[in-house]
Amino acid sequence: MKPLPLSQFKITAALSLFLIFQSCVSVPGVWKNEKISSGKRDDFHQLNTEALTYLKANNPKGLKALLSKEMIEDNNERQVELISNRLTDYPYELLDEYYVVNKYIDKDTIPRGSQGISRYGLIYPSAAKEMYFAFFVPKKPANKYMVSIVYAKLNYGWKIIKLGLAPYTINGKTAPELFALAKEQYDKKYIQAALDNVTLAVTCYEPGLYWQYADQADAGLFYTKVHEEVNEKYKYPLVLKQLATGPMILRVYNKDNDEGSFPLIYYMTHFPLKDTDEVKKENLQVRKVVDQLMPGLGENNKYILYSAFNKQPTGYTTVDHFDMTDKVH
């Protein structure tokens, strides 16, 4: 076979180098969960295992080997401690993961899924050409926090560039699900119940780093609207004139416990708190009035919580109170 002419050899060599170079260039795209190639996914999961081990142990020094230079320069000890507290409360598992090859330099987007009320997207700054997002949640309890870890492929390897911790579900519901429940209650004229649930919704609308739910802005506007209506309808302190003993509601808000988040009603009683039998007896009547005054409050709640006071709490000093629980369901 005759050797190629020099000019043709140069063209062939250049074309070969071009093809080799092209094979090394990642095409922009998004791969979620099992769509990530098994080799890459195994590598990412190994990184996650190391990161979660250090985080759970509250070991920021050990974690440094996995952090970007910028993350090392920041003071992350408090964030690591908070994440550690959650990871030691319950076992966490991977909810969603994304491997992305970014198209743009400043901002990029992972579009929302097309199905489900809780569909979400990610809008984030492109820290590198290749990035990886991992979101972890526990199986229990009803009120779940999400742990977010964001990696970027830098010129010195895959490193963590961001850590996050935020509420994901309350009473077993995501923010869009709580918002939908609040709108249903509002349509039924259950405005206090609607306010309680939209308040819960707005607290968990950003569970993961860069998460964007479809109706976040609508929920904020709805919260403002219902809050104004509740303030107009219920003027606190509110004397329950229906009862001869004259108890007075001071405020209604949500309180977390191990089973979820439930309405808590602060009220003042004229009975001395040490006279627990009379306080309890009056509370049974207070519950009946609250059911009429604030319909729907117990419709989707396991409990309604009550705290009786003899002195109005100020928020600055500890005031004696007597706590009672109305088990609704």
C-alpha positions as CSV (number, residue, x, y, z in Angstrom):
1,M,0.0,0.0,0.0
2,K,1.4,3.4,-1.0
3,P,2.0,5.9,1.9
4,L,-0.4,8.8,2.0
5,P,0.8,12.0,0.6
6,L,2.0,14.4,3.3
7,S,-1.0,16.8,2.8
8,Q,-3.5,14.0,3.0
9,F,-1.7,12.6,6.1
10,K,-2.0,15.9,7.9
11,I,-5.7,16.1,7.1
12,T,-6.3,12.6,8.4
13,A,-4.3,13.2,11.6
14,A,-6.1,16.5,12.2
15,L,-9.4,14.8,11.7
16,S,-8.5,12.0,14.1
17,L,-7.4,14.5,16.8
18,F,-10.6,16.4,16.3
19,L,-12.7,13.2,16.8
20,I,-10.7,12.3,19.9
21,F,-11.1,15.8,21.3
22,Q,-14.9,15.7,20.5
23,S,-15.3,12.4,22.4
24,C,-13.9,14.0,25.5
25,V,-16.3,16.9,25.4
26,S,-19.5,16.4,27.4
27,V,-22.7,17.3,25.6
28,P,-25.0,19.6,27.7
29,G,-27.8,17.7,29.4
30,V,-29.5,16.6,32.5
31,W,-29.6,13.0,33.9
32,K,-31.8,12.2,36.9
33,N,-31.6,9.2,39.2
34,E,-31.3,5.9,37.3
35,K,-30.7,7.8,34.0
36,I,-27.2,8.6,35.3
37,S,-24.7,6.1,33.9
38,S,-23.9,3.4,36.5
39,G,-20.2,4.2,36.6
40,K,-20.7,7.9,37.3
41,R,-23.6,7.1,39.7
42,D,-21.4,4.7,41.7
43,D,-18.7,7.4,42.0
44,F,-21.2,10.0,43.1
45,H,-22.7,7.7,45.7
46,Q,-19.2,7.0,47.1
47,L,-18.8,10.8,47.5
48,N,-22.2,11.0,49.2
49,T,-21.3,8.2,51.6
50,E,-18.1,10.0,52.7
51,A,-19.8,13.3,53.0
52,L,-22.7,12.0,55.0
53,T,-20.3,10.1,57.3
54,Y,-18.5,13.3,58.2
55,L,-21.7,15.3,58.4
56,K,-23.4,12.8,60.7
57,A,-20.3,12.7,62.9
58,N,-20.3,16.5,63.1
59,N,-16.7,16.4,61.8
60,P,-16.1,19.6,59.7
61,K,-12.3,18.9,59.7
62,G,-12.7,15.6,58.1
63,L,-15.2,17.1,55.6
64,K,-12.7,19.6,54.4
65,A,-11.1,17.0,52.0
66,L,-14.4,17.0,50.1
67,L,-15.0,20.8,50.1
68,S,-14.1,23.4,47.5
69,K,-11.6,26.1,48.4
70,E,-14.4,28.6,48.8
71,M,-16.3,26.3,51.1
72,I,-13.2,25.8,53.2
73,E,-12.7,29.5,53.5
74,D,-16.3,29.9,54.8
75,N,-17.2,29.1,58.3
76,N,-19.4,25.9,57.9
77,E,-19.1,24.5,61.4
78,R,-22.6,25.7,62.4
79,Q,-24.2,24.4,59.2
80,V,-22.4,21.0,59.7
81,E,-23.7,20.9,63.3
82,L,-27.3,21.5,62.3
83,I,-27.2,18.9,59.5
84,S,-25.5,16.4,62.0
85,N,-28.4,16.9,64.4
86,R,-30.9,15.9,61.7
87,L,-28.9,13.0,60.4
88,T,-28.6,11.5,63.9
89,D,-32.3,11.9,64.6
90,Y,-33.5,9.6,61.7
91,P,-31.9,7.6,58.9
92,Y,-31.7,9.6,55.7
93,E,-32.0,8.2,52.2
94,L,-31.5,9.7,48.7
95,L,-34.7,11.2,47.3
96,D,-33.4,12.6,44.0
97,E,-30.1,13.2,42.3
98,Y,-29.0,15.0,39.1
99,Y,-25.9,14.9,37.0
100,V,-25.8,17.9,34.7
101,V,-23.5,19.2,32.0
102,N,-24.4,22.9,32.0
103,K,-25.2,24.9,28.8
104,Y,-24.8,28.4,30.2
105,I,-22.2,30.1,32.3
106,D,-24.2,32.3,34.7
107,K,-27.5,30.4,35.3
108,D,-28.9,27.1,34.2
109,T,-32.2,25.4,34.8
110,I,-33.4,21.9,35.3
111,P,-37.1,22.0,34.2
112,R,-39.9,20.9,36.4
113,G,-41.3,17.4,35.9
114,S,-44.6,17.1,34.2
115,Q,-46.4,15.1,36.8
116,G,-47.6,15.5,40.3
117,I,-48.7,18.4,42.5
118,S,-45.2,18.5,44.0
119,R,-43.3,18.8,40.8
120,Y,-40.3,21.1,41.0
121,G,-37.3,22.4,39.0
122,L,-33.9,23.7,39.9
123,I,-32.6,27.2,39.0
124,Y,-28.9,27.6,39.9
125,P,-25.7,29.4,39.1
126,S,-23.3,27.3,37.0
127,A,-20.3,26.8,39.2
128,A,-18.7,24.5,36.7
129,K,-19.3,22.7,33.4
130,E,-20.3,19.5,35.3
131,M,-22.3,19.5,38.5
132,Y,-24.1,16.9,40.7
133,F,-27.0,17.5,43.0
134,A,-28.1,15.1,45.8
135,F,-31.1,15.6,48.0
136,F,-31.7,13.4,51.1
137,V,-34.8,13.0,53.3
138,P,-35.8,10.7,56.2
139,K,-38.6,8.1,55.9
140,K,-39.9,9.5,59.2
141,P,-41.3,11.7,60.8
142,A,-44.3,13.7,59.4
143,N,-42.2,16.9,59.6
144,K,-39.1,16.1,57.4
145,Y,-36.0,18.2,56.8
146,M,-34.1,17.8,53.5
147,V,-30.3,17.7,53.3
148,S,-28.9,19.1,50.1
149,I,-25.3,18.5,48.8
150,V,-24.2,20.2,45.6
151,Y,-20.9,19.2,43.9
152,A,-19.0,20.7,41.0
153,K,-16.2,19.3,38.9
154,L,-13.4,21.8,39.5
155,N,-9.9,21.7,38.1
156,Y,-8.8,19.9,41.3
157,G,-11.6,17.3,41.3
158,W,-15.2,16.9,42.3
159,K,-15.9,19.1,45.4
160,I,-18.8,20.1,47.5
161,I,-19.7,23.7,46.7
162,K,-22.9,24.0,48.7
163,L,-24.7,22.4,51.7
164,G,-28.3,23.0,52.6
165,L,-30.9,22.1,55.3
166,A,-34.5,23.1,55.1
167,P,-38.1,21.8,55.9
168,Y,-39.4,19.4,53.2
169,T,-42.7,18.2,54.6
170,I,-45.0,19.2,57.4
171,N,-47.7,16.8,58.6
172,G,-46.5,14.5,55.8
173,K,-47.3,17.1,53.1
174,T,-45.1,19.1,50.8
175,A,-45.5,22.8,50.4
176,P,-47.8,22.5,47.3
177,E,-49.9,19.9,49.0
178,L,-50.3,22.2,52.1
179,F,-51.2,25.1,49.8
180,A,-53.8,23.0,48.0
181,L,-55.4,22.0,51.4
182,A,-55.4,25.7,52.5
183,K,-57.3,26.7,49.3
184,E,-59.8,24.0,49.9
185,Q,-60.4,25.2,53.5
186,Y,-60.7,28.8,52.3
187,D,-63.4,27.8,49.8
188,K,-65.3,26.3,52.8
189,K,-65.0,29.5,54.7
190,Y,-62.5,27.9,57.2
191,I,-60.2,30.9,57.1
192,Q,-58.3,30.2,60.3
193,A,-57.6,26.6,59.2
194,A,-56.6,27.9,55.8
195,L,-54.2,30.4,57.4
196,D,-52.6,27.7,59.5
197,N,-51.9,25.5,56.5
198,V,-50.7,28.2,54.1
199,T,-48.4,29.4,56.9
200,L,-47.0,25.9,57.1
201,A,-46.7,25.8,53.3
202,V,-44.6,29.0,52.9
203,T,-42.2,27.6,55.5
204,C,-41.2,24.7,53.3
205,Y,-41.4,26.1,49.7
206,E,-37.6,25.9,49.4
207,P,-36.7,22.5,50.9
208,G,-33.6,21.9,48.7
209,L,-31.0,24.2,47.3
210,Y,-32.2,25.9,44.2
211,W,-35.7,24.2,44.3
212,Q,-38.5,26.0,42.6
213,Y,-42.1,24.8,43.0
214,A,-44.6,25.9,40.4
215,D,-46.9,27.8,42.7
216,Q,-44.6,29.4,45.2
217,A,-45.5,33.0,44.3
218,D,-49.2,32.2,44.4
219,A,-48.9,30.8,47.9
220,G,-47.2,33.9,49.1
221,L,-50.0,36.1,47.7
222,F,-52.6,33.8,49.2
223,Y,-50.9,33.9,52.6
224,T,-51.1,37.7,52.6
225,K,-54.7,37.7,51.6
226,V,-55.9,35.2,54.2
227,H,-53.8,36.7,56.9
228,E,-55.5,40.0,56.4
229,E,-58.9,38.4,56.5
230,V,-58.2,36.5,59.7
231,N,-56.9,39.7,61.4
232,E,-60.1,41.5,60.3
233,K,-62.3,38.7,61.6
234,Y,-60.6,37.8,64.9
235,K,-59.6,40.7,67.0
236,Y,-57.2,39.6,69.7
237,P,-57.5,39.4,72.6
238,L,-60.9,37.8,71.9
239,V,-63.2,37.3,74.8
240,L,-65.4,34.2,74.5
241,K,-68.7,35.8,75.6
242,Q,-70.5,32.5,75.0
243,L,-69.0,31.3,78.3
244,A,-70.0,32.9,81.7
245,T,-66.4,32.3,82.9
246,G,-65.1,34.8,80.3
247,P,-61.9,33.1,79.0
248,M,-60.0,35.2,76.4
249,I,-58.1,33.9,73.4
250,L,-54.8,35.6,72.9
251,R,-53.4,34.1,69.8
252,V,-53.6,31.0,67.5
253,Y,-50.5,29.6,65.8
254,N,-48.8,26.3,64.8
255,K,-46.6,24.3,67.1
256,D,-44.4,21.4,66.2
257,N,-44.1,18.1,68.2
258,D,-42.9,14.6,67.4
259,E,-46.1,13.8,65.5
260,G,-46.4,16.9,63.3
261,S,-47.4,20.5,63.5
262,F,-50.8,21.4,65.1
263,P,-52.8,24.5,66.0
264,L,-52.0,25.9,69.4
265,I,-54.5,28.2,71.1
266,Y,-53.2,30.5,73.8
267,Y,-55.9,31.8,76.1
268,M,-56.4,33.4,79.5
269,T,-58.6,31.9,82.2
270,H,-59.9,33.4,85.5
271,F,-59.4,30.1,87.3
272,P,-56.1,29.7,89.1
273,L,-53.9,27.3,87.1
274,K,-53.3,25.3,90.3
275,D,-57.0,24.5,90.3
276,T,-56.5,22.1,87.4
277,D,-59.9,20.4,87.7
278,E,-61.7,23.7,87.0
279,V,-59.3,24.7,84.3
280,K,-59.9,21.4,82.5
281,K,-63.6,21.6,83.0
282,E,-63.7,25.1,81.4
283,N,-61.4,23.9,78.6
284,L,-64.0,21.4,77.5
285,Q,-66.4,24.4,77.0
286,V,-63.7,26.4,75.3
287,R,-63.2,23.6,72.7
288,K,-66.9,23.7,71.8
289,V,-66.8,27.5,71.3
290,V,-63.6,27.2,69.2
291,D,-65.2,24.6,67.0
292,Q,-68.0,27.1,66.2
293,L,-65.8,30.1,66.0
294,M,-63.1,28.6,63.9
295,P,-64.7,25.8,61.8
296,G,-62.5,23.3,60.2
297,L,-59.6,23.8,62.6
298,G,-59.6,20.1,63.5
299,E,-60.6,18.7,60.2
300,N,-57.2,17.7,59.1
301,N,-55.4,17.8,62.4
302,K,-54.8,14.9,64.8
303,Y,-54.7,17.4,67.7
304,I,-55.6,20.9,68.7
305,L,-53.3,22.2,71.5
306,Y,-54.3,24.6,74.3
307,S,-52.3,26.6,76.7
308,A,-54.1,28.4,79.6
309,F,-52.6,31.4,81.3
310,N,-53.4,33.6,84.3
311,K,-51.1,36.3,83.0
312,Q,-50.6,37.4,79.4
313,P,-47.3,36.1,78.0
314,T,-44.9,38.7,76.8
315,G,-42.3,36.7,75.0
316,Y,-39.6,38.2,77.2
317,T,-40.3,36.4,80.5
318,T,-41.5,32.9,81.4
319,V,-45.2,32.9,82.3
320,D,-46.8,29.9,84.0
321,H,-49.3,28.0,81.9
322,F,-51.3,24.8,81.9
323,D,-51.2,22.7,78.7
324,M,-54.0,20.5,77.4
325,T,-54.4,18.5,74.2
326,D,-57.7,17.9,72.4
327,K,-57.2,14.7,70.4
328,V,-59.5,15.3,67.4
329,H,-58.8,12.2,65.3
